[in-house]
Structure formats: structure tokens, C-alpha cells
Amino acid sequence: MYELWDEIDGEDPSPICPQCGVSALAPEVPGGESVCENGACGGYGEPI
Ligand SMILES: [Zn+2]
């Protein structure tokens, strides 16, 4: 799956969930925390 991110450089604003490797949603508010959006992930809804 990681090859999917080869075109994304280090400037990607979206964080990657350390538990499932899925790109998380950007913070809803400036300075807010991103949360995992993968419902099958153990860290779903948790700040990354
Ligand atoms: Zn996750």
C-alpha cells in the first residue's frame, strides 16, 4: 500500500494513522487534531 504514497512528498498536510496507515482527515479547525477515519482501525476517531 505504501507505494500509493510515493507521489506525495513530505509536504503532505494529511497525517497517516500509525495504526492502520490510512491517510487521516485534516483537522477541522486550524491547530486542531486529525483523527483516523478508518472504521476498521483500532484507533478510529482518535487523534493522530
Ligand atoms: Zn487508523
mmCIF file of the protein (N, C-alpha, C, O) and its ligand, coordinates in Angstrom:
data_MODEL
# 
_entry.id   MODEL 
# 
loop_
_entity.id 
_entity.type 
_entity.pdbx_number_of_molecules 
1 polymer     1 
2 non-polymer 1 
# 
_entity_poly.entity_id                      1 
_entity_poly.type                           'polypeptide(L)' 
_entity_poly.nstd_linkage                   no 
_entity_poly.nstd_monomer                   no 
_entity_poly.pdbx_seq_one_letter_code       MYELWDEIDGEDPSPICPQCGVSALAPEVPGGESVCENGACGGYGEPI 
_entity_poly.pdbx_seq_one_letter_code_can   MYELWDEIDGEDPSPICPQCGVSALAPEVPGGESVCENGACGGYGEPI 
_entity_poly.pdbx_strand_id                 A 
# 
loop_
_entity_poly_seq.entity_id 
_entity_poly_seq.num 
_entity_poly_seq.mon_id 
_entity_poly_seq.hetero 
1 1  MET n 
1 2  TYR n 
1 3  GLU n 
1 4  LEU n 
1 5  TRP n 
1 6  ASP n 
1 7  GLU n 
1 8  ILE n 
1 9  ASP n 
1 10 GLY n 
1 11 GLU n 
1 12 ASP n 
1 13 PRO n 
1 14 SER n 
1 15 PRO n 
1 16 ILE n 
1 17 CYS n 
1 18 PRO n 
1 19 GLN n 
1 20 CYS n 
1 21 GLY n 
1 22 VAL n 
1 23 SER n 
1 24 ALA n 
1 25 LEU n 
1 26 ALA n 
1 27 PRO n 
1 28 GLU n 
1 29 VAL n 
1 30 PRO n 
1 31 GLY n 
1 32 GLY n 
1 33 GLU n 
1 34 SER n 
1 35 VAL n 
1 36 CYS n 
1 37 GLU n 
1 38 ASN n 
1 39 GLY n 
1 40 ALA n 
1 41 CYS n 
1 42 GLY n 
1 43 GLY n 
1 44 TYR n 
1 45 GLY n 
1 46 GLU n 
1 47 PRO n 
1 48 ILE n 
# 
loop_
_struct_asym.id 
_struct_asym.entity_id 
A 1 
B 2 
# 
loop_
_chem_comp.id 
_chem_comp.type 
_chem_comp.mon_nstd_flag 
ALA 'L-peptide linking' y 
ASN 'L-peptide linking' y 
ASP 'L-peptide linking' y 
CYS 'L-peptide linking' y 
GLN 'L-peptide linking' y 
GLU 'L-peptide linking' y 
GLY 'peptide linking'   y 
ILE 'L-peptide linking' y 
LEU 'L-peptide linking' y 
MET 'L-peptide linking' y 
PRO 'L-peptide linking' y 
SER 'L-peptide linking' y 
TRP 'L-peptide linking' y 
TYR 'L-peptide linking' y 
VAL 'L-peptide linking' y 
ZN  non-polymer         . 
# 
_pdbx_entity_nonpoly.entity_id   2 
_pdbx_entity_nonpoly.name        ? 
_pdbx_entity_nonpoly.comp_id     ZN 
# 
_pdbx_nonpoly_scheme.asym_id         B 
_pdbx_nonpoly_scheme.entity_id       2 
_pdbx_nonpoly_scheme.mon_id          ZN 
_pdbx_nonpoly_scheme.ndb_seq_num     1 
_pdbx_nonpoly_scheme.pdb_seq_num     101 
_pdbx_nonpoly_scheme.auth_seq_num    101 
_pdbx_nonpoly_scheme.pdb_mon_id      ZN 
_pdbx_nonpoly_scheme.auth_mon_id     ZN 
_pdbx_nonpoly_scheme.pdb_strand_id   A 
_pdbx_nonpoly_scheme.pdb_ins_code    . 
# 
loop_
_atom_site.group_PDB 
_atom_site.id 
_atom_site.type_symbol 
_atom_site.label_atom_id 
_atom_site.label_alt_id 
_atom_site.label_comp_id 
_atom_site.label_asym_id 
_atom_site.label_entity_id 
_atom_site.label_seq_id 
_atom_site.pdbx_PDB_ins_code 
_atom_site.Cartn_x 
_atom_site.Cartn_y 
_atom_site.Cartn_z 
_atom_site.occupancy 
_atom_site.B_iso_or_equiv 
_atom_site.pdbx_formal_charge 
_atom_site.auth_seq_id 
_atom_site.auth_comp_id 
_atom_site.auth_asym_id 
_atom_site.auth_atom_id 
_atom_site.pdbx_PDB_model_num 
ATOM   1   N  N  . MET A 1 1  ? 0.832   -1.211 0.000  1.00 0.00 ? 1   MET A N  1 
ATOM   2   C  CA . MET A 1 1  ? 0.000   0.000  0.000  1.00 0.00 ? 1   MET A CA 1 
ATOM   3   C  C  . MET A 1 1  ? 0.868   1.262  0.000  1.00 0.00 ? 1   MET A C  1 
ATOM   4   O  O  . MET A 1 1  ? 0.441   2.311  -0.484 1.00 0.00 ? 1   MET A O  1 
ATOM   5   N  N  . TYR A 1 2  ? 2.065   1.162  0.533  1.00 0.00 ? 2   TYR A N  1 
ATOM   6   C  CA . TYR A 1 2  ? 2.861   2.364  0.690  1.00 0.00 ? 2   TYR A CA 1 
ATOM   7   C  C  . TYR A 1 2  ? 3.244   3.000  -0.635 1.00 0.00 ? 2   TYR A C  1 
ATOM   8   O  O  . TYR A 1 2  ? 3.502   4.203  -0.696 1.00 0.00 ? 2   TYR A O  1 
ATOM   9   N  N  . GLU A 1 3  ? 3.283   2.187  -1.717 1.00 0.00 ? 3   GLU A N  1 
ATOM   10  C  CA . GLU A 1 3  ? 3.645   2.771  -2.993 1.00 0.00 ? 3   GLU A CA 1 
ATOM   11  C  C  . GLU A 1 3  ? 2.621   3.800  -3.451 1.00 0.00 ? 3   GLU A C  1 
ATOM   12  O  O  . GLU A 1 3  ? 2.916   4.651  -4.289 1.00 0.00 ? 3   GLU A O  1 
ATOM   13  N  N  . LEU A 1 4  ? 1.423   3.716  -2.899 1.00 0.00 ? 4   LEU A N  1 
ATOM   14  C  CA . LEU A 1 4  ? 0.385   4.674  -3.261 1.00 0.00 ? 4   LEU A CA 1 
ATOM   15  C  C  . LEU A 1 4  ? 0.773   6.085  -2.845 1.00 0.00 ? 4   LEU A C  1 
ATOM   16  O  O  . LEU A 1 4  ? 0.292   7.071  -3.404 1.00 0.00 ? 4   LEU A O  1 
ATOM   17  N  N  . TRP A 1 5  ? 1.640   6.160  -1.866 1.00 0.00 ? 5   TRP A N  1 
ATOM   18  C  CA . TRP A 1 5  ? 2.009   7.475  -1.338 1.00 0.00 ? 5   TRP A CA 1 
ATOM   19  C  C  . TRP A 1 5  ? 3.317   7.987  -1.919 1.00 0.00 ? 5   TRP A C  1 
ATOM   20  O  O  . TRP A 1 5  ? 3.816   9.030  -1.498 1.00 0.00 ? 5   TRP A O  1 
ATOM   21  N  N  . ASP A 1 6  ? 3.878   7.259  -2.887 1.00 0.00 ? 6   ASP A N  1 
ATOM   22  C  CA . ASP A 1 6  ? 5.151   7.676  -3.456 1.00 0.00 ? 6   ASP A CA 1 
ATOM   23  C  C  . ASP A 1 6  ? 5.081   9.048  -4.112 1.00 0.00 ? 6   ASP A C  1 
ATOM   24  O  O  . ASP A 1 6  ? 6.072   9.777  -4.164 1.00 0.00 ? 6   ASP A O  1 
ATOM   25  N  N  . GLU A 1 7  ? 3.894   9.389  -4.613 1.00 0.00 ? 7   GLU A N  1 
ATOM   26  C  CA . GLU A 1 7  ? 3.782   10.680 -5.288 1.00 0.00 ? 7   GLU A CA 1 
ATOM   27  C  C  . GLU A 1 7  ? 3.560   11.821 -4.305 1.00 0.00 ? 7   GLU A C  1 
ATOM   28  O  O  . GLU A 1 7  ? 3.554   12.993 -4.682 1.00 0.00 ? 7   GLU A O  1 
ATOM   29  N  N  . ILE A 1 8  ? 3.381   11.469 -3.066 1.00 0.00 ? 8   ILE A N  1 
ATOM   30  C  CA . ILE A 1 8  ? 3.156   12.501 -2.061 1.00 0.00 ? 8   ILE A CA 1 
ATOM   31  C  C  . ILE A 1 8  ? 4.459   12.744 -1.303 1.00 0.00 ? 8   ILE A C  1 
ATOM   32  O  O  . ILE A 1 8  ? 5.031   11.828 -0.713 1.00 0.00 ? 8   ILE A O  1 
ATOM   33  N  N  . ASP A 1 9  ? 4.903   13.962 -1.331 1.00 0.00 ? 9   ASP A N  1 
ATOM   34  C  CA . ASP A 1 9  ? 6.168   14.226 -0.645 1.00 0.00 ? 9   ASP A CA 1 
ATOM   35  C  C  . ASP A 1 9  ? 5.921   14.592 0.812  1.00 0.00 ? 9   ASP A C  1 
ATOM   36  O  O  . ASP A 1 9  ? 4.795   14.511 1.305  1.00 0.00 ? 9   ASP A O  1 
ATOM   37  N  N  . GLY A 1 10 ? 6.962   14.986 1.475  1.00 0.00 ? 10  GLY A N  1 
ATOM   38  C  CA . GLY A 1 10 ? 6.861   15.268 2.904  1.00 0.00 ? 10  GLY A CA 1 
ATOM   39  C  C  . GLY A 1 10 ? 6.015   16.478 3.249  1.00 0.00 ? 10  GLY A C  1 
ATOM   40  O  O  . GLY A 1 10 ? 5.775   16.771 4.420  1.00 0.00 ? 10  GLY A O  1 
ATOM   41  N  N  . GLU A 1 11 ? 5.567   17.175 2.217  1.00 0.00 ? 11  GLU A N  1 
ATOM   42  C  CA . GLU A 1 11 ? 4.770   18.372 2.482  1.00 0.00 ? 11  GLU A CA 1 
ATOM   43  C  C  . GLU A 1 11 ? 3.280   18.053 2.592  1.00 0.00 ? 11  GLU A C  1 
ATOM   44  O  O  . GLU A 1 11 ? 2.468   18.953 2.804  1.00 0.00 ? 11  GLU A O  1 
ATOM   45  N  N  . ASP A 1 12 ? 2.919   16.778 2.451  1.00 0.00 ? 12  ASP A N  1 
ATOM   46  C  CA . ASP A 1 12 ? 1.506   16.398 2.550  1.00 0.00 ? 12  ASP A CA 1 
ATOM   47  C  C  . ASP A 1 12 ? 0.953   16.799 3.913  1.00 0.00 ? 12  ASP A C  1 
ATOM   48  O  O  . ASP A 1 12 ? 1.474   16.365 4.940  1.00 0.00 ? 12  ASP A O  1 
ATOM   49  N  N  . PRO A 1 13 ? -0.079  17.609 3.935  1.00 0.00 ? 13  PRO A N  1 
ATOM   50  C  CA . PRO A 1 13 ? -0.635  18.083 5.202  1.00 0.00 ? 13  PRO A CA 1 
ATOM   51  C  C  . PRO A 1 13 ? -1.439  17.019 5.947  1.00 0.00 ? 13  PRO A C  1 
ATOM   52  O  O  . PRO A 1 13 ? -1.680  17.136 7.148  1.00 0.00 ? 13  PRO A O  1 
ATOM   53  N  N  . SER A 1 14 ? -1.852  15.978 5.214  1.00 0.00 ? 14  SER A N  1 
ATOM   54  C  CA . SER A 1 14 ? -2.650  14.949 5.867  1.00 0.00 ? 14  SER A CA 1 
ATOM   55  C  C  . SER A 1 14 ? -1.763  13.932 6.562  1.00 0.00 ? 14  SER A C  1 
ATOM   56  O  O  . SER A 1 14 ? -0.904  13.331 5.917  1.00 0.00 ? 14  SER A O  1 
ATOM   57  N  N  . PRO A 1 15 ? -1.945  13.723 7.847  1.00 0.00 ? 15  PRO A N  1 
ATOM   58  C  CA . PRO A 1 15 ? -1.145  12.748 8.590  1.00 0.00 ? 15  PRO A CA 1 
ATOM   59  C  C  . PRO A 1 15 ? -1.591  11.331 8.266  1.00 0.00 ? 15  PRO A C  1 
ATOM   60  O  O  . PRO A 1 15 ? -2.703  11.110 7.787  1.00 0.00 ? 15  PRO A O  1 
ATOM   61  N  N  . ILE A 1 16 ? -0.719  10.387 8.531  1.00 0.00 ? 16  ILE A N  1 
ATOM   62  C  CA . ILE A 1 16 ? -1.038  8.987  8.300  1.00 0.00 ? 16  ILE A CA 1 
ATOM   63  C  C  . ILE A 1 16 ? -1.214  8.302  9.645  1.00 0.00 ? 16  ILE A C  1 
ATOM   64  O  O  . ILE A 1 16 ? -0.368  8.429  10.530 1.00 0.00 ? 16  ILE A O  1 
ATOM   65  N  N  . CYS A 1 17 ? -2.315  7.575  9.795  1.00 0.00 ? 17  CYS A N  1 
ATOM   66  C  CA . CYS A 1 17 ? -2.557  6.876  11.047 1.00 0.00 ? 17  CYS A CA 1 
ATOM   67  C  C  . CYS A 1 17 ? -1.467  5.826  11.271 1.00 0.00 ? 17  CYS A C  1 
ATOM   68  O  O  . CYS A 1 17 ? -1.230  4.993  10.396 1.00 0.00 ? 17  CYS A O  1 
ATOM   69  N  N  . PRO A 1 18 ? -0.806  5.852  12.421 1.00 0.00 ? 18  PRO A N  1 
ATOM   70  C  CA . PRO A 1 18 ? 0.263   4.900  12.708 1.00 0.00 ? 18  PRO A CA 1 
ATOM   71  C  C  . PRO A 1 18 ? -0.263  3.483  12.919 1.00 0.00 ? 18  PRO A C  1 
ATOM   72  O  O  . PRO A 1 18 ? 0.509   2.525  12.865 1.00 0.00 ? 18  PRO A O  1 
ATOM   73  N  N  . GLN A 1 19 ? -1.546  3.341  13.155 1.00 0.00 ? 19  GLN A N  1 
ATOM   74  C  CA . GLN A 1 19 ? -2.098  2.021  13.430 1.00 0.00 ? 19  GLN A CA 1 
ATOM   75  C  C  . GLN A 1 19 ? -2.551  1.296  12.162 1.00 0.00 ? 19  GLN A C  1 
ATOM   76  O  O  . GLN A 1 19 ? -2.383  0.081  12.048 1.00 0.00 ? 19  GLN A O  1 
ATOM   77  N  N  . CYS A 1 20 ? -3.126  2.038  11.210 1.00 0.00 ? 20  CYS A N  1 
ATOM   78  C  CA . CYS A 1 20 ? -3.634  1.383  10.005 1.00 0.00 ? 20  CYS A CA 1 
ATOM   79  C  C  . CYS A 1 20 ? -2.977  1.890  8.734  1.00 0.00 ? 20  CYS A C  1 
ATOM   80  O  O  . CYS A 1 20 ? -3.126  1.276  7.677  1.00 0.00 ? 20  CYS A O  1 
ATOM   81  N  N  . GLY A 1 21 ? -2.261  2.990  8.814  1.00 0.00 ? 21  GLY A N  1 
ATOM   82  C  CA . GLY A 1 21 ? -1.564  3.502  7.649  1.00 0.00 ? 21  GLY A CA 1 
ATOM   83  C  C  . GLY A 1 21 ? -2.448  4.250  6.681  1.00 0.00 ? 21  GLY A C  1 
ATOM   84  O  O  . GLY A 1 21 ? -2.017  4.594  5.580  1.00 0.00 ? 21  GLY A O  1 
ATOM   85  N  N  . VAL A 1 22 ? -3.682  4.507  7.078  1.00 0.00 ? 22  VAL A N  1 
ATOM   86  C  CA . VAL A 1 22 ? -4.592  5.245  6.210  1.00 0.00 ? 22  VAL A CA 1 
ATOM   87  C  C  . VAL A 1 22 ? -4.445  6.743  6.450  1.00 0.00 ? 22  VAL A C  1 
ATOM   88  O  O  . VAL A 1 22 ? -4.284  7.193  7.584  1.00 0.00 ? 22  VAL A O  1 
ATOM   89  N  N  . SER A 1 23 ? -4.502  7.495  5.374  1.00 0.00 ? 23  SER A N  1 
ATOM   90  C  CA . SER A 1 23 ? -4.413  8.938  5.498  1.00 0.00 ? 23  SER A CA 1 
ATOM   91  C  C  . SER A 1 23 ? -5.611  9.459  6.279  1.00 0.00 ? 23  SER A C  1 
ATOM   92  O  O  . SER A 1 23 ? -6.758  9.120  5.986  1.00 0.00 ? 23  SER A O  1 
ATOM   93  N  N  . ALA A 1 24 ? -5.330  10.277 7.261  1.00 0.00 ? 24  ALA A N  1 
ATOM   94  C  CA . ALA A 1 24 ? -6.398  10.793 8.106  1.00 0.00 ? 24  ALA A CA 1 
ATOM   95  C  C  . ALA A 1 24 ? -6.936  12.106 7.562  1.00 0.00 ? 24  ALA A C  1 
ATOM   96  O  O  . ALA A 1 24 ? -6.299  12.763 6.738  1.00 0.00 ? 24  ALA A O  1 
ATOM   97  N  N  . LEU A 1 25 ? -8.099  12.469 8.030  1.00 0.00 ? 25  LEU A N  1 
ATOM   98  C  CA . LEU A 1 25 ? -8.686  13.740 7.642  1.00 0.00 ? 25  LEU A CA 1 
ATOM   99  C  C  . LEU A 1 25 ? -7.859  14.873 8.219  1.00 0.00 ? 25  LEU A C  1 
ATOM   100 O  O  . LEU A 1 25 ? -7.280  14.754 9.299  1.00 0.00 ? 25  LEU A O  1 
ATOM   101 N  N  . ALA A 1 26 ? -7.815  15.969 7.483  1.00 0.00 ? 26  ALA A N  1 
ATOM   102 C  CA . ALA A 1 26 ? -7.121  17.133 8.001  1.00 0.00 ? 26  ALA A CA 1 
ATOM   103 C  C  . ALA A 1 26 ? -7.940  17.677 9.165  1.00 0.00 ? 26  ALA A C  1 
ATOM   104 O  O  . ALA A 1 26 ? -9.147  17.447 9.243  1.00 0.00 ? 26  ALA A O  1 
ATOM   105 N  N  . PRO A 1 27 ? -7.285  18.394 10.062 1.00 0.00 ? 27  PRO A N  1 
ATOM   106 C  CA . PRO A 1 27 ? -8.007  18.957 11.207 1.00 0.00 ? 27  PRO A CA 1 
ATOM   107 C  C  . PRO A 1 27 ? -9.173  19.830 10.748 1.00 0.00 ? 27  PRO A C  1 
ATOM   108 O  O  . PRO A 1 27 ? -9.051  20.579 9.778  1.00 0.00 ? 27  PRO A O  1 
ATOM   109 N  N  . GLU A 1 28 ? -10.294 19.730 11.442 1.00 0.00 ? 28  GLU A N  1 
ATOM   110 C  CA . GLU A 1 28 ? -11.464 20.530 11.073 1.00 0.00 ? 28  GLU A CA 1 
ATOM   111 C  C  . GLU A 1 28 ? -11.253 21.997 11.387 1.00 0.00 ? 28  GLU A C  1 
ATOM   112 O  O  . GLU A 1 28 ? -11.851 22.874 10.764 1.00 0.00 ? 28  GLU A O  1 
ATOM   113 N  N  . VAL A 1 29 ? -10.402 22.249 12.351 1.00 0.00 ? 29  VAL A N  1 
ATOM   114 C  CA . VAL A 1 29 ? -10.109 23.633 12.718 1.00 0.00 ? 29  VAL A CA 1 
ATOM   115 C  C  . VAL A 1 29 ? -8.602  23.827 12.733 1.00 0.00 ? 29  VAL A C  1 
ATOM   116 O  O  . VAL A 1 29 ? -7.863  22.898 13.058 1.00 0.00 ? 29  VAL A O  1 
ATOM   117 N  N  . PRO A 1 30 ? -8.140  25.015 12.389 1.00 0.00 ? 30  PRO A N  1 
ATOM   118 C  CA . PRO A 1 30 ? -6.697  25.292 12.420 1.00 0.00 ? 30  PRO A CA 1 
ATOM   119 C  C  . PRO A 1 30 ? -6.116  24.979 13.789 1.00 0.00 ? 30  PRO A C  1 
ATOM   120 O  O  . PRO A 1 30 ? -6.631  25.413 14.819 1.00 0.00 ? 30  PRO A O  1 
ATOM   121 N  N  . GLY A 1 31 ? -5.048  24.227 13.773 1.00 0.00 ? 31  GLY A N  1 
ATOM   122 C  CA . GLY A 1 31 ? -4.415  23.895 15.038 1.00 0.00 ? 31  GLY A CA 1 
ATOM   123 C  C  . GLY A 1 31 ? -5.068  22.717 15.734 1.00 0.00 ? 31  GLY A C  1 
ATOM   124 O  O  . GLY A 1 31 ? -4.634  22.297 16.807 1.00 0.00 ? 31  GLY A O  1 
ATOM   125 N  N  . GLY A 1 32 ? -6.135  22.177 15.105 1.00 0.00 ? 32  GLY A N  1 
ATOM   126 C  CA . GLY A 1 32 ? -6.832  21.045 15.711 1.00 0.00 ? 32  GLY A CA 1 
ATOM   127 C  C  . GLY A 1 32 ? -6.098  19.746 15.449 1.00 0.00 ? 32  GLY A C  1 
ATOM   128 O  O  . GLY A 1 32 ? -5.043  19.735 14.814 1.00 0.00 ? 32  GLY A O  1 
ATOM   129 N  N  . GLU A 1 33 ? -6.657  18.658 15.938 1.00 0.00 ? 33  GLU A N  1 
ATOM   130 C  CA . GLU A 1 33 ? -6.031  17.363 15.756 1.00 0.00 ? 33  GLU A CA 1 
ATOM   131 C  C  . GLU A 1 33 ? -6.729  16.573 14.659 1.00 0.00 ? 33  GLU A C  1 
ATOM   132 O  O  . GLU A 1 33 ? -7.949  16.635 14.507 1.00 0.00 ? 33  GLU A O  1 
ATOM   133 N  N  . SER A 1 34 ? -5.934  15.828 13.898 1.00 0.00 ? 34  SER A N  1 
ATOM   134 C  CA . SER A 1 34 ? -6.503  14.959 12.878 1.00 0.00 ? 34  SER A CA 1 
ATOM   135 C  C  . SER A 1 34 ? -6.894  13.650 13.541 1.00 0.00 ? 34  SER A C  1 
ATOM   136 O  O  . SER A 1 34 ? -6.268  13.222 14.511 1.00 0.00 ? 34  SER A O  1 
ATOM   137 N  N  . VAL A 1 35 ? -7.935  13.016 13.010 1.00 0.00 ? 35  VAL A N  1 
ATOM   138 C  CA . VAL A 1 35 ? -8.355  11.740 13.575 1.00 0.00 ? 35  VAL A CA 1 
ATOM   139 C  C  . VAL A 1 35 ? -8.442  10.704 12.469 1.00 0.00 ? 35  VAL A C  1 
ATOM   140 O  O  . VAL A 1 35 ? -8.682  11.037 11.309 1.00 0.00 ? 35  VAL A O  1 
ATOM   141 N  N  . CYS A 1 36 ? -8.245  9.447  12.838 1.00 0.00 ? 36  CYS A N  1 
ATOM   142 C  CA . CYS A 1 36 ? -8.322  8.357  11.874 1.00 0.00 ? 36  CYS A CA 1 
ATOM   143 C  C  . CYS A 1 36 ? -9.768  8.205  11.414 1.00 0.00 ? 36  CYS A C  1 
ATOM   144 O  O  . CYS A 1 36 ? -10.693 8.250  12.225 1.00 0.00 ? 36  CYS A O  1 
ATOM   145 N  N  . GLU A 1 37 ? -9.955  8.023  10.102 1.00 0.00 ? 37  GLU A N  1 
ATOM   146 C  CA . GLU A 1 37 ? -11.302 7.885  9.556  1.00 0.00 ? 37  GLU A CA 1 
ATOM   147 C  C  . GLU A 1 37 ? -11.577 6.460  9.086  1.00 0.00 ? 37  GLU A C  1 
ATOM   148 O  O  . GLU A 1 37 ? -12.575 6.195  8.415  1.00 0.00 ? 37  GLU A O  1 
ATOM   149 N  N  . ASN A 1 38 ? -10.687 5.558  9.443  1.00 0.00 ? 38  ASN A N  1 
ATOM   150 C  CA . ASN A 1 38 ? -10.864 4.162  9.054  1.00 0.00 ? 38  ASN A CA 1 
ATOM   151 C  C  . ASN A 1 38 ? -11.642 3.432  10.147 1.00 0.00 ? 38  ASN A C  1 
ATOM   152 O  O  . ASN A 1 38 ? -11.112 3.164  11.225 1.00 0.00 ? 38  ASN A O  1 
ATOM   153 N  N  . GLY A 1 39 ? -12.904 3.114  9.856  1.00 0.00 ? 39  GLY A N  1 
ATOM   154 C  CA . GLY A 1 39 ? -13.759 2.486  10.854 1.00 0.00 ? 39  GLY A CA 1 
ATOM   155 C  C  . GLY A 1 39 ? -13.272 1.119  11.305 1.00 0.00 ? 39  GLY A C  1 
ATOM   156 O  O  . GLY A 1 39 ? -13.677 0.631  12.360 1.00 0.00 ? 39  GLY A O  1 
ATOM   157 N  N  . ALA A 1 40 ? -12.401 0.495  10.509 1.00 0.00 ? 40  ALA A N  1 
ATOM   158 C  CA . ALA A 1 40 ? -11.877 -0.824 10.863 1.00 0.00 ? 40  ALA A CA 1 
ATOM   159 C  C  . ALA A 1 40 ? -10.599 -0.729 11.669 1.00 0.00 ? 40  ALA A C  1 
ATOM   160 O  O  . ALA A 1 40 ? -10.017 -1.743 12.054 1.00 0.00 ? 40  ALA A O  1 
ATOM   161 N  N  . CYS A 1 41 ? -10.167 0.495  11.921 1.00 0.00 ? 41  CYS A N  1 
ATOM   162 C  CA . CYS A 1 41 ? -8.920  0.706  12.646 1.00 0.00 ? 41  CYS A CA 1 
ATOM   163 C  C  . CYS A 1 41 ? -9.177  0.809  14.152 1.00 0.00 ? 41  CYS A C  1 
ATOM   164 O  O  . CYS A 1 41 ? -10.181 1.375  14.582 1.00 0.00 ? 41  CYS A O  1 
ATOM   165 N  N  . GLY A 1 42 ? -8.278  0.266  14.925 1.00 0.00 ? 42  GLY A N  1 
ATOM   166 C  CA . GLY A 1 42 ? -8.421  0.332  16.367 1.00 0.00 ? 42  GLY A CA 1 
ATOM   167 C  C  . GLY A 1 42 ? -8.306  1.731  16.895 1.00 0.00 ? 42  GLY A C  1 
ATOM   168 O  O  . GLY A 1 42 ? -8.709  2.017  18.023 1.00 0.00 ? 42  GLY A O  1 
ATOM   169 N  N  . GLY A 1 43 ? -7.748  2.617  16.071 1.00 0.00 ? 43  GLY A N  1 
ATOM   170 C  CA . GLY A 1 43 ? -7.582  3.997  16.502 1.00 0.00 ? 43  GLY A CA 1 
ATOM   171 C  C  . GLY A 1 43 ? -8.603  4.929  15.869 1.00 0.00 ? 43  GLY A C  1 
ATOM   172 O  O  . GLY A 1 43 ? -8.422  6.147  15.866 1.00 0.00 ? 43  GLY A O  1 
ATOM   173 N  N  . TYR A 1 44 ? -9.677  4.357  15.335 1.00 0.00 ? 44  TYR A N  1 
ATOM   174 C  CA . TYR A 1 44 ? -10.693 5.165  14.682 1.00 0.00 ? 44  TYR A CA 1 
ATOM   175 C  C  . TYR A 1 44 ? -11.223 6.284  15.579 1.00 0.00 ? 44  TYR A C  1 
ATOM   176 O  O  . TYR A 1 44 ? -11.609 6.055  16.725 1.00 0.00 ? 44  TYR A O  1 
ATOM   177 N  N  . GLY A 1 45 ? -11.230 7.485  15.036 1.00 0.00 ? 45  GLY A N  1 
ATOM   178 C  CA . GLY A 1 45 ? -11.743 8.621  15.801 1.00 0.00 ? 45  GLY A CA 1 
ATOM   179 C  C  . GLY A 1 45 ? -10.774 9.172  16.827 1.00 0.00 ? 45  GLY A C  1 
ATOM   180 O  O  . GLY A 1 45 ? -11.072 10.138 17.530 1.00 0.00 ? 45  GLY A O  1 
ATOM   181 N  N  . GLU A 1 46 ? -9.603  8.541  16.904 1.00 0.00 ? 46  GLU A N  1 
ATOM   182 C  CA . GLU A 1 46 ? -8.634  9.002  17.892 1.00 0.00 ? 46  GLU A CA 1 
ATOM   183 C  C  . GLU A 1 46 ? -7.645  9.971  17.240 1.00 0.00 ? 46  GLU A C  1 
ATOM   184 O  O  . GLU A 1 46 ? -7.275  9.805  16.078 1.00 0.00 ? 46  GLU A O  1 
ATOM   185 N  N  . PRO A 1 47 ? -7.227  10.970 17.990 1.00 0.00 ? 47  PRO A N  1 
ATOM   186 C  CA . PRO A 1 47 ? -6.256  11.934 17.469 1.00 0.00 ? 47  PRO A CA 1 
ATOM   187 C  C  . PRO A 1 47 ? -4.971  11.235 17.050 1.00 0.00 ? 47  PRO A C  1 
ATOM   188 O  O  . PRO A 1 47 ? -4.494  10.320 17.720 1.00 0.00 ? 47  PRO A O  1 
ATOM   189 N  N  . ILE A 1 48 ? -4.421  11.687 15.927 1.00 0.00 ? 48  ILE A N  1 
ATOM   190 C  CA . ILE A 1 48 ? -3.165  11.117 15.462 1.00 0.00 ? 48  ILE A CA 1 
ATOM   191 C  C  . ILE A 1 48 ? -2.028  12.034 15.892 1.00 0.00 ? 48  ILE A C  1 
ATOM   192 O  O  . ILE A 1 48 ? -0.864  11.751 15.606 1.00 0.00 ? 48  ILE A O  1 
HETATM 193 ZN ZN . ZN  B 2 .  ? -6.228  4.214  11.756 1.00 0.00 2 101 ZN  A ZN 1 
# 
